[in-house]
Structures are given as structure tokens and as C-alpha cells.
Amino acid sequence: TKADRMDDPWPLVAEVESVALGVPVHVVSALTGQGCDALRARLTSGLTAVLLGSSGVGKSTLVNRWVGRELLATRETREDDDEGRHTTTHRELILLPGGGLVIDTPGLRELQLWDVGDQALEATFADVEELASDCRFNDCLHDSEPGCAVRAALHAGELGHDRFDSWRKLQKELRAVAIRHDVRLRKEEARKWRILTREGRARARLR
């Protein structure tokens, strides 16, 4: 959003696309109208979209442009730090002219994962998952194991380090979500940390 504030937004677009393969990225400006029609065209009859983002990124302004009037209240960002003000205080479902629904939401401070399981990881990082399936060992950690196809792709430049790091980060986050919802996994995780703690204490005594 707010593409009018940048001379060249495309390096940022490339950065997002590198970690979200296959996800359409739209550059828009509700002030000038750049990209707004292309994004609006995705919201056809029978579809509902939800706008998520920090306060002041232009969610309500975008909705106002789509409906053609000042339906939702908006405020300028703060002059001292350009951060948004919490103008939207509740979620609102809006029927757009010509069909399609959009939900405007209050500003978010963070997004957290749902327990979406391994399928989400495989779909988001299909390229890395395919490489991992070619590793010599099924339980390869992709660190220093022989025959690791992922490490080979990293060294050859076929897989970017940023994308690999994002894949690993998502793995950890998904496991953390699963642990919060699975008693057995919580017990396993607690047992692992007890063992690591005992081993650390033993090494300290040997010193």
C-alpha cells in the first residue's frame, strides 16, 4: 500500500515474492488509484476478503476508494514517526458495489500461526520440500549430513539462503503451535529440555 510514497517499490515486491512463491503481490495506492482496480478485480461475487495490517497502512482508505465514498473513518499518520493511529476500532463487513465482500479490521501488532500442520509448510515451500525429499537420509537436518540435497542446492546457488531460513523458521513456529495444542508433544519437549539441562550441568561440573 501507499505506493505513491516510493520511487521504486519493485525491489520490495521481489523480496516478498522470494519468500512467498506463487502468492500474487499487488502494489497499490489508494491516493493515486495505482493498482486498486487490479486488486479489486480479484474480489468477485461470492468471495470475501479480509484486510490485515498495522494501523495506518491504508486499509480503510482502500475500502473507501472501492465503495466510492467516505464510508469508513480515516486519519493521517503521526507526523513524528509516520506511524498509524488506531482509527478503526471494530471489524466491519462491507458489501462492495458490483459484488464481493471485504472485512476491514483494526490495526494488528502481530500475526500468529494457526495449527495448519505440515500441509501448509509443503504448499508454501514446495521447492524446498522437494529438495529435502532427495536427501540421502529421511531424517536429514540439513546441517552437515552427507548426501544432503538441500545443502547442495544452497552451495550451488539454486536455493536462496533467505528462503531456506524462512522455511526453517516456519518449521519451528509450526512445531511451537503443535506443542501448545498437543499434550504428548508438550511432554516430549519438556523431557528433551530436561535431558539437555542435565547434560549441560554435567559438562559444567567436568570443567
N, C-alpha and C positions, 0 to 999 in steps of 0.2 A: 504494500500500500504506500501511498504518498510518493509515487514515482517522480512527481514534479520537483521533489527536493533533491534529486540526484541527477548528475550529468550523464552517468552511465551505470544503470542498475544491473547490467548483464553479467558482470563478474560475480555478483551476489547470487544471481539466478543459477549460474553454473555451479556455484558452491553448494546450493541447496539440492540441485539435481544430482550431484555426485554422491549424495548420501540418501537420496530418495528416488531410486531408479524407477521409471515408469509413472511417477506421480506428476500430473500436469502442474506447472508452475506459472501463475499469471502475474504480470506486472500491471498494477492498476494505480490510478489517481482519481479519487472522487472529485477533486478540484477541477482538473482539466478534462476528465472523462476518458483518459487513456486506459485502454484495456477493460473498461467497465462493461461494455456491450458483449465482449467475448466471454467474460466470466458470467454475465447474466444469461447468456445463451445456454449455459450448462444447466440452469435451473428450469427445466421444462415442467409441464403439468404433471402432477403425481410425484414430484420429487421435493424433498425438504432438505435444506442446507442449514448448518449452524455456523455462526461466525464466532471464532475463538481468538483471543489475543489480549495483550496488555491494554490497559486504559490509554486512550489517546492515539491508537493506531489507525482509527478511522472506520471502525465497524458501523457505527450508527450513521455516519456521513455517507457511507456507501449505500446503505439501505435507503436513506432519503433520496439519493440520486435515482435509485431504481424505481421508487414509488412516485417520483416526480414532485415531491413537496416535502416540507419540513415536518415529517411525521414524528421523528424522534429528536429529543433534545441533544444538542452537542455543545461543546465548549472548546475554546482554544487550549493548546498545551501550555504548560507553565513556561514563562519566559526565562527563568533562571536555569532550568535544566532540560527544558523541552520534553519533560515527562507529561503523561496524560493525567487528566483529572477524572475522578470517579463520577461521571455524569449518569451513566446507565446503572440503575440500582436493582433491576429485576430482569428476568428473562421475558421476552415477548415474541410471540409467533405472529408473523406478518404475511398476509396473502399479497403476492406481487401482481401487478397488472399484467394480464396475459397468461397467468398461471405460474405455479411454483410457489413454494413457501420458504421463508427464511426465519431463523430464530436469532435474534440479537441477544447478546449476553453481557453481563457486567465484566469489567476487566479482570483478567486472570493474572495471578502472580506466578503460577507454575502449572504444568501439566504432568499428570502421573499416569502410569500404565495401568490398564486393566489386566486381568488374568486371561490373556488371549492365547497362551500356550505356544507350542513350537510352530504351529502353522503360520502364525503372524511373522515369526522370525524367518521362516523359509520363504514366505512370499515377499518380504521386504528385502531380503538379502539372498535372492535366488542364485546370484552369481557366486557368492562366497560359499553358500551351501553346496553348490555343485562341485566347486574345487575341493571342499572338505571331504566329499564322498569319494574322491580319488586318492586320499591319503592311504598309506600302507596299513595303518592301524585304525580300527574303528573308533577307539577312544583317544585319538590323537589330540593333544592340547595345542598344537601348532606353535610350539616354542622351539624345541631343539630336536624333536623326534626325527629319525631317518625316514625318508620317503614321504615327507610332508608336502603335499601338493600346494597347500596354502602358502607356506614359506617360500616355495619355489616361485610361485606367481608374484609374491612380493618382491623377491630379489630380481625377477625378470622385468619388473615394472608393469606386469599385466594386471595387478591388483594394487590400488592405491592404499597407502598406509592409513589415511584418514578413514577410508571406508572400512578397512579391517578393524580399526579401533572402534568405530561406531558399532560394528557387528558384535564385537566383544562386550561393549558397554551394554548393548541391548540384551545380550545373553544374561549378564549379571542382574540387570533390572528385572527381567522376566523371572529369573530364579528367586529374587527377593520377593516378588509378588506372590509366586507359588508358595514360598515358605510361610508367608503371612496367612495363607488360606489352607495349608496342609499340615496337620499335626505331626504326621510321620516325618515330613521334611524338616519341620522345626526341631524335632528330636535329633535327627541326623546332623543338622547344622550345629546344634548345641554340643553334641558328642564330638564332632570334629574340632570345635574350638577348645573343648576341654583337653583333648589329646595334644593339640598344638601348644596350649598353655603349659601342660606338664612337660613337654619336650623342651620348651623354652626355658623353664625353670631348671631342668636337668643340665642343659648346656651352660647356664649361668653358674651352677654350682661347680661344674668341671673346670671353669675358668679360675 
